[in-house]
Amino acid sequence: MKLLFVFSIFLVFSMGVSSFYVVYADQAIGKPGWEVMSDKVCGDKLCSEIDSDSDSVAITPSSIAYFSPPLKQISQGIDPSNVTCTEGKVMVLKQSNGVPACVNPSSVEKLITRGWAVHILPDYNSQNNNSEIFTQGNHSTISDTVTYFGDVSGYLAKPVTDGSYPGVVMIHEWWGLNDNIKEMADKLASHGYIVLAVDLYGGQVATTSNQARQLITTYDLEQGIQNMNSAVFLLNNDYSANKIGSIGWCFGGGQSLNLALYNDDMDATVIYYGSLVTETETLSSIQWPVLGIFAELDKGIPVNTVIEFESSLNELDVENYIHVYDNVDHAFANPSGDRYAPEESGDAWAQTISFLESTLK
């Protein structure tokens, strides 16, 4: 089967800017530092990045061009977190260098999927990295650091009482294996699971969005799949897990799907707003239930893509439970983010616990 990686990098940004920055076409004429761009996607780039004289790509100019206000605003001393896009546009960062760009909402999914862009999140807030909404189970837990892939260590949480428990591979967001993920591992373990929170960054943890972008840029997808497969191996062989599932958020949600595509030993897959594959040929390797948690306002994973994903699973007779929460955006279940939605997060966690109970126990 052709190797296909699902690369989930979906981050969100709440603007909170009261004034609106208007850009007029005649202001750009003859002035350096301005950039007239079409937001149409040509291959794996914006059409504006491709030499118009090149014969390799046929470019049809968009009927709506935009002037690039982010760089101009930043050059005028505006903090990047306060940059405002022209009405009807959304801001993303170019993955390779972090330069902001305002694009049409319809272009976001393509640019993120192709690795050109990432969404934007505020810097990580360690003061609000968890919530009591994510309920504890009935088991007291213990935790330890375990080496499971070469010299890579993960965070393992399990019930104190000896017994036979299912295993869960937990996959972090783009921040890395931070305290928030470790606390989630503890909470899930308290429901009667052996949880191994993997480290796909080799010990590095980001606290700013720029650091996280750099980690994503250097992330090796093939190594990541080997990393997660080693976690499954450890749960099977060292802890005699009777069944194994996976769960991940955002970047980790896409990797949770990757693990399902490239490991036949799984029994359940949970995806929180992770990048999706919709082709039935690729998804045909999945022979176990899938839970998907998504957001109506997520531009990187639009509802239409979620519907296609669900339809493909149905066509393959893969048991699935897909939930799209109204009026919330990407990363709504992260208490440290501006998009945090407590009610929807609580319901999603309840759905997750119920799903794992029914599939792994």
C-alpha positions as YAML, in Angstrom:
chain: A
units: angstrom
residues:
- id: 1
  name: MET
  ca: [0.00, 0.00, 0.00]
- id: 2
  name: LYS
  ca: [1.30, 3.39, -0.93]
- id: 3
  name: LEU
  ca: [2.58, 5.23, 2.10]
- id: 4
  name: LEU
  ca: [0.40, 8.17, 2.89]
- id: 5
  name: PHE
  ca: [0.87, 10.36, 5.87]
- id: 6
  name: VAL
  ca: [-1.77, 12.42, 7.49]
- id: 7
  name: PHE
  ca: [-0.09, 15.51, 8.72]
- id: 8
  name: SER
  ca: [-2.21, 17.37, 11.17]
- id: 9
  name: ILE
  ca: [-1.22, 20.83, 11.92]
- id: 10
  name: PHE
  ca: [-4.30, 22.74, 12.83]
- id: 11
  name: LEU
  ca: [-4.03, 25.72, 15.04]
- id: 12
  name: VAL
  ca: [-6.44, 28.53, 15.73]
- id: 13
  name: PHE
  ca: [-6.31, 32.27, 16.42]
- id: 14
  name: SER
  ca: [-8.83, 34.59, 18.04]
- id: 15
  name: MET
  ca: [-8.24, 38.12, 16.77]
- id: 16
  name: GLY
  ca: [-9.71, 40.38, 19.43]
- id: 17
  name: VAL
  ca: [-8.80, 43.59, 17.51]
- id: 18
  name: SER
  ca: [-11.34, 46.38, 17.71]
- id: 19
  name: SER
  ca: [-10.06, 48.51, 14.81]
- id: 20
  name: PHE
  ca: [-10.18, 47.37, 11.21]
- id: 21
  name: TYR
  ca: [-7.20, 47.83, 8.91]
- id: 22
  name: VAL
  ca: [-8.40, 48.72, 5.41]
- id: 23
  name: VAL
  ca: [-6.14, 48.27, 2.39]
- id: 24
  name: TYR
  ca: [-6.82, 50.05, -0.89]
- id: 25
  name: ALA
  ca: [-5.38, 49.02, -4.25]
- id: 26
  name: ASP
  ca: [-4.07, 52.45, -5.16]
- id: 27
  name: GLN
  ca: [-1.99, 52.53, -1.98]
- id: 28
  name: ALA
  ca: [0.12, 49.66, -3.23]
- id: 29
  name: ILE
  ca: [1.20, 51.16, -6.52]
- id: 30
  name: GLY
  ca: [4.96, 51.72, -6.58]
- id: 31
  name: LYS
  ca: [5.43, 51.14, -2.87]
- id: 32
  name: PRO
  ca: [7.96, 48.56, -1.64]
- id: 33
  name: GLY
  ca: [7.01, 46.04, 0.97]
- id: 34
  name: TRP
  ca: [3.56, 45.48, -0.46]
- id: 35
  name: GLU
  ca: [2.59, 42.34, -2.24]
- id: 36
  name: VAL
  ca: [-0.34, 41.84, -4.58]
- id: 37
  name: MET
  ca: [-1.39, 38.22, -4.30]
- id: 38
  name: SER
  ca: [-4.02, 35.87, -5.62]
- id: 39
  name: ASP
  ca: [-5.27, 33.45, -3.01]
- id: 40
  name: LYS
  ca: [-5.84, 30.69, -5.55]
- id: 41
  name: VAL
  ca: [-3.93, 27.49, -4.90]
- id: 42
  name: CYS
  ca: [-1.55, 26.30, -7.63]
- id: 43
  name: GLY
  ca: [-0.23, 22.85, -6.81]
- id: 44
  name: ASP
  ca: [1.30, 23.02, -3.34]
- id: 45
  name: LYS
  ca: [1.69, 26.80, -3.21]
- id: 46
  name: LEU
  ca: [-0.26, 29.99, -3.52]
- id: 47
  name: CYS
  ca: [-0.38, 31.09, -7.16]
- id: 48
  name: SER
  ca: [1.30, 34.33, -6.14]
- id: 49
  name: GLU
  ca: [4.47, 32.40, -5.26]
- id: 50
  name: ILE
  ca: [4.87, 30.97, -8.75]
- id: 51
  name: ASP
  ca: [6.67, 32.81, -11.54]
- id: 52
  name: SER
  ca: [3.96, 33.90, -13.95]
- id: 53
  name: ASP
  ca: [6.36, 33.33, -16.87]
- id: 54
  name: SER
  ca: [6.82, 29.67, -15.97]
- id: 55
  name: ASP
  ca: [5.30, 27.12, -18.33]
- id: 56
  name: SER
  ca: [5.19, 24.46, -15.63]
- id: 57
  name: VAL
  ca: [1.98, 25.71, -14.06]
- id: 58
  name: ALA
  ca: [-0.96, 27.26, -15.81]
- id: 59
  name: ILE
  ca: [-2.16, 30.11, -13.61]
- id: 60
  name: THR
  ca: [-5.64, 31.51, -13.86]
- id: 61
  name: PRO
  ca: [-5.70, 34.73, -11.86]
- id: 62
  name: SER
  ca: [-8.36, 34.94, -9.20]
- id: 63
  name: SER
  ca: [-11.10, 37.48, -9.77]
- id: 64
  name: ILE
  ca: [-10.35, 38.71, -6.25]
- id: 65
  name: ALA
  ca: [-6.76, 39.67, -5.45]
- id: 66
  name: TYR
  ca: [-5.65, 40.89, -2.08]
- id: 67
  name: PHE
  ca: [-2.93, 43.10, -0.77]
- id: 68
  name: SER
  ca: [-0.88, 41.50, 1.95]
- id: 69
  name: PRO
  ca: [-1.57, 43.61, 5.04]
- id: 70
  name: PRO
  ca: [0.10, 41.37, 7.67]
- id: 71
  name: LEU
  ca: [3.69, 42.23, 6.73]
- id: 72
  name: LYS
  ca: [2.84, 45.90, 6.38]
- id: 73
  name: GLN
  ca: [1.16, 45.95, 9.78]
- id: 74
  name: ILE
  ca: [4.12, 44.21, 11.40]
- id: 75
  name: SER
  ca: [6.56, 46.64, 9.74]
- id: 76
  name: GLN
  ca: [4.55, 49.44, 11.36]
- id: 77
  name: GLY
  ca: [5.14, 47.92, 14.77]
- id: 78
  name: ILE
  ca: [1.93, 45.95, 15.24]
- id: 79
  name: ASP
  ca: [2.46, 42.74, 17.16]
- id: 80
  name: PRO
  ca: [1.88, 39.66, 14.95]
- id: 81
  name: SER
  ca: [-0.79, 38.43, 17.39]
- id: 82
  name: ASN
  ca: [-2.79, 41.62, 16.72]
- id: 83
  name: VAL
  ca: [-2.58, 41.60, 12.93]
- id: 84
  name: THR
  ca: [-5.96, 41.87, 11.24]
- id: 85
  name: CYS
  ca: [-6.87, 40.39, 7.86]
- id: 86
  name: THR
  ca: [-9.09, 42.12, 5.37]
- id: 87
  name: GLU
  ca: [-12.73, 41.20, 5.87]
- id: 88
  name: GLY
  ca: [-13.50, 37.79, 4.42]
- id: 89
  name: LYS
  ca: [-9.90, 36.54, 4.78]
- id: 90
  name: VAL
  ca: [-8.28, 34.38, 7.45]
- id: 91
  name: MET
  ca: [-4.67, 34.45, 8.55]
- id: 92
  name: VAL
  ca: [-2.28, 31.52, 8.42]
- id: 93
  name: LEU
  ca: [1.47, 31.25, 8.84]
- id: 94
  name: LYS
  ca: [3.75, 29.94, 6.16]
- id: 95
  name: GLN
  ca: [5.06, 26.73, 7.70]
- id: 96
  name: SER
  ca: [8.64, 27.11, 6.50]
- id: 97
  name: ASN
  ca: [9.36, 30.56, 7.94]
- id: 98
  name: GLY
  ca: [6.38, 31.75, 9.98]
- id: 99
  name: VAL
  ca: [5.54, 34.65, 7.64]
- id: 100
  name: PRO
  ca: [1.83, 35.56, 7.96]
- id: 101
  name: ALA
  ca: [-0.53, 35.58, 5.00]
- id: 102
  name: CYS
  ca: [-4.24, 36.32, 4.62]
- id: 103
  name: VAL
  ca: [-6.07, 33.84, 2.41]
- id: 104
  name: ASN
  ca: [-9.60, 32.85, 1.48]
- id: 105
  name: PRO
  ca: [-11.19, 30.42, 3.96]
- id: 106
  name: SER
  ca: [-11.70, 27.94, 1.11]
- id: 107
  name: SER
  ca: [-7.93, 27.77, 0.55]
- id: 108
  name: VAL
  ca: [-6.95, 26.99, 4.14]
- id: 109
  name: GLU
  ca: [-7.51, 23.22, 4.07]
- id: 110
  name: LYS
  ca: [-5.50, 22.79, 0.85]
- id: 111
  name: LEU
  ca: [-2.58, 24.88, 2.08]
- id: 112
  name: ILE
  ca: [-2.40, 23.10, 5.43]
- id: 113
  name: THR
  ca: [-2.75, 19.64, 3.90]
- id: 114
  name: ARG
  ca: [0.08, 20.36, 1.47]
- id: 115
  name: GLY
  ca: [2.34, 21.61, 4.24]
- id: 116
  name: TRP
  ca: [2.42, 25.21, 3.02]
- id: 117
  name: ALA
  ca: [0.60, 26.76, 5.95]
- id: 118
  name: VAL
  ca: [-0.31, 26.34, 9.59]
- id: 119
  name: HIS
  ca: [-3.10, 27.93, 11.60]
- id: 120
  name: ILE
  ca: [-2.23, 30.23, 14.46]
- id: 121
  name: LEU
  ca: [-2.57, 29.66, 18.19]
- id: 122
  name: PRO
  ca: [-1.66, 31.94, 21.07]
- id: 123
  name: ASP
  ca: [1.42, 30.87, 23.01]
- id: 124
  name: TYR
  ca: [0.84, 27.97, 25.39]
- id: 125
  name: ASN
  ca: [-0.60, 29.00, 28.75]
- id: 126
  name: SER
  ca: [0.69, 26.64, 31.42]
- id: 127
  name: GLN
  ca: [-1.46, 28.35, 34.06]
- id: 128
  name: ASN
  ca: [-4.64, 26.93, 32.54]
- id: 129
  name: ASN
  ca: [-3.56, 23.63, 31.05]
- id: 130
  name: ASN
  ca: [-6.40, 21.43, 32.18]
- id: 131
  name: SER
  ca: [-9.98, 21.41, 33.40]
- id: 132
  name: GLU
  ca: [-12.14, 19.53, 35.84]
- id: 133
  name: ILE
  ca: [-14.55, 18.94, 32.96]
- id: 134
  name: PHE
  ca: [-12.30, 16.02, 31.98]
- id: 135
  name: THR
  ca: [-13.57, 13.70, 34.68]
- id: 136
  name: GLN
  ca: [-11.54, 11.28, 36.76]
- id: 137
  name: GLY
  ca: [-12.40, 7.60, 36.82]
- id: 138
  name: ASN
  ca: [-12.55, 5.27, 39.81]
- id: 139
  name: HIS
  ca: [-8.94, 4.04, 39.69]
- id: 140
  name: SER
  ca: [-6.02, 5.55, 41.54]
- id: 141
  name: THR
  ca: [-3.07, 5.83, 39.17]
- id: 142
  name: ILE
  ca: [0.70, 5.82, 39.10]
- id: 143
  name: SER
  ca: [2.96, 7.15, 36.37]
- id: 144
  name: ASP
  ca: [6.50, 6.72, 35.15]
- id: 145
  name: THR
  ca: [8.80, 7.64, 32.31]
- id: 146
  name: VAL
  ca: [9.48, 4.70, 29.99]
- id: 147
  name: THR
  ca: [11.83, 4.29, 27.04]
- id: 148
  name: TYR
  ca: [10.00, 2.70, 24.14]
- id: 149
  name: PHE
  ca: [11.60, 3.79, 20.84]
- id: 150
  name: GLY
  ca: [15.40, 3.89, 20.72]
- id: 151
  name: ASP
  ca: [16.30, 6.49, 23.33]
- id: 152
  name: VAL
  ca: [12.90, 8.21, 23.14]
- id: 153
  name: SER
  ca: [10.91, 8.25, 26.37]
- id: 154
  name: GLY
  ca: [7.18, 8.57, 26.89]
- id: 155
  name: TYR
  ca: [4.88, 9.14, 29.85]
- id: 156
  name: LEU
  ca: [3.10, 6.00, 31.05]
- id: 157
  name: ALA
  ca: [0.13, 6.15, 33.43]
- id: 158
  name: LYS
  ca: [-1.77, 3.14, 34.72]
- id: 159
  name: PRO
  ca: [-4.03, 2.03, 37.57]
- id: 160
  name: VAL
  ca: [-2.32, 1.24, 40.87]
- id: 161
  name: THR
  ca: [-4.23, -2.01, 41.25]
- id: 162
  name: ASP
  ca: [-2.77, -4.90, 39.28]
- id: 163
  name: GLY
  ca: [-5.01, -6.31, 36.61]
- id: 164
  name: SER
  ca: [-5.61, -6.77, 32.91]
- id: 165
  name: TYR
  ca: [-6.26, -3.40, 31.27]
- id: 166
  name: PRO
  ca: [-6.58, -2.14, 27.70]
- id: 167
  name: GLY
  ca: [-3.80, 0.05, 26.37]
- id: 168
  name: VAL
  ca: [-4.09, 3.49, 24.79]
- id: 169
  name: VAL
  ca: [-1.48, 5.34, 22.76]
- id: 170
  name: MET
  ca: [-1.97, 9.07, 23.44]
- id: 171
  name: ILE
  ca: [-0.55, 11.55, 20.94]
- id: 172
  name: HIS
  ca: [0.23, 15.16, 21.78]
- id: 173
  name: GLU
  ca: [-0.67, 18.38, 20.01]
- id: 174
  name: TRP
  ca: [1.93, 20.43, 18.14]
- id: 175
  name: TRP
  ca: [3.28, 21.70, 21.48]
- id: 176
  name: GLY
  ca: [4.86, 18.34, 22.27]
- id: 177
  name: LEU
  ca: [4.62, 16.08, 25.30]
- id: 178
  name: ASN
  ca: [3.80, 18.77, 27.86]
- id: 179
  name: ASP
  ca: [2.12, 18.76, 31.26]
- id: 180
  name: ASN
  ca: [-1.35, 19.06, 29.74]
- id: 181
  name: ILE
  ca: [-0.97, 15.78, 27.85]
- id: 182
  name: LYS
  ca: [0.54, 14.06, 30.88]
- id: 183
  name: GLU
  ca: [-2.45, 15.13, 32.99]
- id: 184
  name: MET
  ca: [-4.81, 13.82, 30.31]
- id: 185
  name: ALA
  ca: [-2.94, 10.51, 30.39]
- id: 186
  name: ASP
  ca: [-3.43, 10.34, 34.16]
- id: 187
  name: LYS
  ca: [-7.14, 11.09, 33.82]
- id: 188
  name: LEU
  ca: [-7.70, 8.51, 31.11]
- id: 189
  name: ALA
  ca: [-5.72, 5.91, 33.08]
- id: 190
  name: SER
  ca: [-8.05, 6.49, 36.03]
- id: 191
  name: HIS
  ca: [-10.84, 5.03, 33.92]
- id: 192
  name: GLY
  ca: [-8.98, 1.72, 33.77]
- id: 193
  name: TYR
  ca: [-6.41, 2.00, 30.96]
- id: 194
  name: ILE
  ca: [-2.66, 1.72, 30.56]
- id: 195
  name: VAL
  ca: [-1.89, 4.96, 28.74]
- id: 196
  name: LEU
  ca: [1.39, 5.65, 26.98]
- id: 197
  name: ALA
  ca: [1.70, 9.29, 25.94]
- id: 198
  name: VAL
  ca: [4.27, 9.21, 23.16]
- id: 199
  name: ASP
  ca: [6.87, 11.84, 22.38]
- id: 200
  name: LEU
  ca: [7.13, 12.59, 18.67]
- id: 201
  name: TYR
  ca: [9.58, 15.47, 19.19]
- id: 202
  name: GLY
  ca: [12.39, 13.62, 20.95]
- id: 203
  name: GLY
  ca: [12.09, 15.49, 24.24]
- id: 204
  name: GLN
  ca: [11.48, 18.97, 22.85]
- id: 205
  name: VAL
  ca: [8.47, 20.95, 24.07]
- id: 206
  name: ALA
  ca: [7.27, 24.25, 22.65]
- id: 207
  name: THR
  ca: [5.74, 27.08, 24.67]
- id: 208
  name: THR
  ca: [5.36, 29.59, 21.84]
- id: 209
  name: SER
  ca: [3.62, 29.15, 18.52]
- id: 210
  name: ASN
  ca: [6.86, 29.93, 16.66]
- id: 211
  name: GLN
  ca: [8.72, 27.18, 18.52]
- id: 212
  name: ALA
  ca: [5.89, 24.76, 17.76]
- id: 213
  name: ARG
  ca: [5.96, 25.72, 14.08]
- id: 214
  name: GLN
  ca: [9.68, 24.97, 13.92]
- id: 215
  name: LEU
  ca: [9.15, 21.56, 15.55]
- id: 216
  name: ILE
  ca: [6.41, 20.74, 13.07]
- id: 217
  name: THR
  ca: [8.62, 21.79, 10.17]
- id: 218
  name: THR
  ca: [11.39, 19.37, 11.17]
- id: 219
  name: TYR
  ca: [9.06, 16.52, 12.13]
- id: 220
  name: ASP
  ca: [9.86, 13.27, 10.29]
- id: 221
  name: LEU
  ca: [6.59, 11.55, 9.41]
- id: 222
  name: GLU
  ca: [8.02, 8.12, 8.72]
- id: 223
  name: GLN
  ca: [9.92, 8.16, 12.01]
- id: 224
  name: GLY
  ca: [6.74, 9.26, 13.72]
- id: 225
  name: ILE
  ca: [4.84, 6.20, 12.52]
- id: 226
  name: GLN
  ca: [7.69, 3.95, 13.67]
- id: 227
  name: ASN
  ca: [7.62, 5.75, 17.00]
- id: 228
  name: MET
  ca: [3.89, 5.10, 17.50]
- id: 229
  name: ASN
  ca: [4.18, 1.49, 16.34]
- id: 230
  name: SER
  ca: [6.88, 0.98, 18.98]
- id: 231
  name: ALA
  ca: [4.47, 2.31, 21.59]
- id: 232
  name: VAL
  ca: [1.90, -0.29, 20.53]
- id: 233
  name: PHE
  ca: [4.59, -2.98, 20.74]
- id: 234
  name: LEU
  ca: [5.53, -1.95, 24.28]
- id: 235
  name: LEU
  ca: [1.92, -1.96, 25.49]
- id: 236
  name: ASN
  ca: [1.41, -5.43, 24.02]
- id: 237
  name: ASN
  ca: [4.63, -7.00, 25.19]
- id: 238
  name: ASP
  ca: [5.53, -5.28, 28.46]
- id: 239
  name: TYR
  ca: [2.06, -4.62, 29.83]
- id: 240
  name: SER
  ca: [0.00, -7.40, 28.20]
- id: 241
  name: ALA
  ca: [-2.68, -5.00, 27.04]
- id: 242
  name: ASN
  ca: [-5.68, -7.04, 25.97]
- id: 243
  name: LYS
  ca: [-6.80, -4.41, 23.44]
- id: 244
  name: ILE
  ca: [-5.23, -1.18, 22.18]
- id: 245
  name: GLY
  ca: [-6.67, 2.13, 21.03]
- id: 246
  name: SER
  ca: [-5.25, 5.53, 20.18]
- id: 247
  name: ILE
  ca: [-6.27, 9.12, 20.83]
- id: 248
  name: GLY
  ca: [-4.82, 12.43, 19.69]
- id: 249
  name: TRP
  ca: [-5.70, 16.10, 19.42]
- id: 250
  name: CYS
  ca: [-5.01, 18.39, 16.45]
- id: 251
  name: PHE
  ca: [-1.56, 17.32, 15.17]
- id: 252
  name: GLY
  ca: [-1.99, 14.23, 17.34]
- id: 253
  name: GLY
  ca: [-5.44, 13.60, 15.90]
- id: 254
  name: GLY
  ca: [-3.96, 13.25, 12.43]
- id: 255
  name: GLN
  ca: [-1.26, 10.98, 13.81]
- id: 256
  name: SER
  ca: [-3.93, 8.85, 15.52]
- id: 257
  name: LEU
  ca: [-5.41, 8.26, 12.08]
- id: 258
  name: ASN
  ca: [-1.93, 7.55, 10.71]
- id: 259
  name: LEU
  ca: [-1.44, 4.88, 13.34]
- id: 260
  name: ALA
  ca: [-4.73, 3.29, 12.30]
- id: 261
  name: LEU
  ca: [-3.59, 3.22, 8.68]
- id: 262
  name: TYR
  ca: [-0.23, 1.60, 9.41]
- id: 263
  name: ASN
  ca: [-0.79, -0.76, 12.32]
- id: 264
  name: ASP
  ca: [-3.14, -3.75, 12.17]
- id: 265
  name: ASP
  ca: [-3.07, -4.35, 15.93]
- id: 266
  name: MET
  ca: [-5.42, -1.50, 16.81]
- id: 267
  name: ASP
  ca: [-8.91, -1.94, 18.25]
- id: 268
  name: ALA
  ca: [-10.15, 1.67, 18.41]
- id: 269
  name: THR
  ca: [-9.18, 5.07, 17.02]
- id: 270
  name: VAL
  ca: [-10.11, 8.50, 18.43]
- id: 271
  name: ILE
  ca: [-9.47, 11.62, 16.38]
- id: 272
  name: TYR
  ca: [-9.93, 15.12, 17.79]
- id: 273
  name: TYR
  ca: [-10.01, 17.58, 14.87]
- id: 274
  name: GLY
  ca: [-7.08, 15.90, 13.11]
- id: 275
  name: SER
  ca: [-6.30, 16.00, 9.41]
- id: 276
  name: LEU
  ca: [-8.29, 13.42, 7.45]
- id: 277
  name: VAL
  ca: [-7.99, 11.02, 4.55]
- id: 278
  name: THR
  ca: [-11.20, 10.43, 2.62]
- id: 279
  name: GLU
  ca: [-10.17, 7.90, -0.05]
- id: 280
  name: THR
  ca: [-11.81, 4.52, 0.55]
- id: 281
  name: GLU
  ca: [-8.78, 2.63, -0.79]
- id: 282
  name: THR
  ca: [-6.58, 4.15, 1.90]
- id: 283
  name: LEU
  ca: [-9.13, 3.80, 4.69]
- id: 284
  name: SER
  ca: [-9.88, 0.18, 3.81]
- id: 285
  name: SER
  ca: [-7.12, -1.03, 6.15]
- id: 286
  name: ILE
  ca: [-9.18, 0.07, 9.18]
- id: 287
  name: GLN
  ca: [-11.15, -2.84, 10.62]
- id: 288
  name: TRP
  ca: [-12.24, -1.36, 13.98]
- id: 289
  name: PRO
  ca: [-14.45, 1.48, 15.28]
- id: 290
  name: VAL
  ca: [-13.52, 5.14, 14.84]
- id: 291
  name: LEU
  ca: [-14.61, 8.14, 16.92]
- id: 292
  name: GLY
  ca: [-14.22, 11.57, 15.34]
- id: 293
  name: ILE
  ca: [-14.61, 14.88, 17.21]
- id: 294
  name: PHE
  ca: [-14.77, 17.96, 14.96]
- id: 295
  name: ALA
  ca: [-15.73, 21.64, 14.97]
- id: 296
  name: GLU
  ca: [-18.20, 23.38, 12.71]
- id: 297
  name: LEU
  ca: [-16.06, 26.51, 12.33]
- id: 298
  name: ASP
  ca: [-12.78, 24.72, 11.63]
- id: 299
  name: LYS
  ca: [-11.42, 26.10, 8.33]
- id: 300
  name: GLY
  ca: [-8.58, 23.56, 8.20]
- id: 301
  name: ILE
  ca: [-10.95, 20.60, 8.43]
- id: 302
  name: PRO
  ca: [-14.22, 21.86, 6.94]
- id: 303
  name: VAL
  ca: [-17.48, 20.06, 7.60]
- id: 304
  name: ASN
  ca: [-17.63, 18.87, 3.99]
- id: 305
  name: THR
  ca: [-14.37, 16.97, 4.47]
- id: 306
  name: VAL
  ca: [-15.68, 15.43, 7.69]
- id: 307
  name: ILE
  ca: [-18.82, 14.31, 5.85]
- id: 308
  name: GLU
  ca: [-16.70, 12.75, 3.10]
- id: 309
  name: PHE
  ca: [-14.64, 10.93, 5.74]
- id: 310
  name: GLU
  ca: [-17.78, 9.60, 7.40]
- id: 311
  name: SER
  ca: [-19.28, 8.54, 4.07]
- id: 312
  name: SER
  ca: [-16.13, 6.64, 3.14]
- id: 313
  name: LEU
  ca: [-16.12, 4.80, 6.46]
- id: 314
  name: ASN
  ca: [-19.79, 3.94, 5.98]
- id: 315
  name: GLU
  ca: [-19.10, 2.66, 2.48]
- id: 316
  name: LEU
  ca: [-16.42, 0.40, 3.95]
- id: 317
  name: ASP
  ca: [-18.73, -0.75, 6.76]
- id: 318
  name: VAL
  ca: [-16.34, 0.66, 9.35]
- id: 319
  name: GLU
  ca: [-18.21, 1.37, 12.57]
- id: 320
  name: ASN
  ca: [-17.90, 5.08, 13.24]
- id: 321
  name: TYR
  ca: [-19.22, 7.83, 15.46]
- id: 322
  name: ILE
  ca: [-18.64, 11.29, 14.02]
- id: 323
  name: HIS
  ca: [-19.56, 14.37, 16.04]
- id: 324
  name: VAL
  ca: [-19.40, 17.91, 14.63]
- id: 325
  name: TYR
  ca: [-19.97, 20.48, 17.37]
- id: 326
  name: ASP
  ca: [-21.84, 23.61, 16.34]
- id: 327
  name: ASN
  ca: [-20.43, 27.12, 16.71]
- id: 328
  name: VAL
  ca: [-16.98, 26.05, 17.94]
- id: 329
  name: ASP
  ca: [-13.62, 26.18, 16.22]
- id: 330
  name: HIS
  ca: [-10.50, 24.06, 15.94]
- id: 331
  name: ALA
  ca: [-8.89, 23.17, 19.32]
- id: 332
  name: PHE
  ca: [-12.09, 23.87, 21.23]
- id: 333
  name: ALA
  ca: [-11.20, 21.07, 23.70]
- id: 334
  name: ASN
  ca: [-7.89, 22.66, 24.77]
- id: 335
  name: PRO
  ca: [-8.40, 24.59, 28.04]
- id: 336
  name: SER
  ca: [-5.27, 26.67, 27.42]
- id: 337
  name: GLY
  ca: [-6.59, 28.12, 24.16]
- id: 338
  name: ASP
  ca: [-8.83, 31.06, 23.28]
- id: 339
  name: ARG
  ca: [-11.25, 28.74, 21.49]
- id: 340
  name: TYR
  ca: [-11.91, 26.57, 24.54]
- id: 341
  name: ALA
  ca: [-15.58, 25.59, 24.79]
- id: 342
  name: PRO
  ca: [-16.25, 23.97, 28.19]
- id: 343
  name: GLU
  ca: [-19.70, 22.54, 27.46]
- id: 344
  name: GLU
  ca: [-18.71, 20.98, 24.15]
- id: 345
  name: SER
  ca: [-15.40, 19.76, 25.61]
- id: 346
  name: GLY
  ca: [-17.19, 18.05, 28.44]
- id: 347
  name: ASP
  ca: [-19.57, 16.31, 26.06]
- id: 348
  name: ALA
  ca: [-16.72, 15.25, 23.77]
- id: 349
  name: TRP
  ca: [-14.82, 13.76, 26.73]
- id: 350
  name: ALA
  ca: [-17.94, 11.85, 27.80]
- id: 351
  name: GLN
  ca: [-18.29, 10.55, 24.24]
- id: 352
  name: THR
  ca: [-14.63, 9.49, 24.32]
- id: 353
  name: ILE
  ca: [-14.91, 7.60, 27.60]
- id: 354
  name: SER
  ca: [-18.10, 5.86, 26.44]
- id: 355
  name: PHE
  ca: [-16.53, 4.93, 23.10]
- id: 356
  name: LEU
  ca: [-13.38, 3.44, 24.68]
- id: 357
  name: GLU
  ca: [-15.46, 1.54, 27.20]
- id: 358
  name: SER
  ca: [-17.54, -0.04, 24.45]
- id: 359
  name: THR
  ca: [-14.63, -0.88, 22.12]
- id: 360
  name: LEU
  ca: [-11.75, -1.79, 24.42]
- id: 361
  name: LYS
  ca: [-13.45, -3.41, 27.43]
...
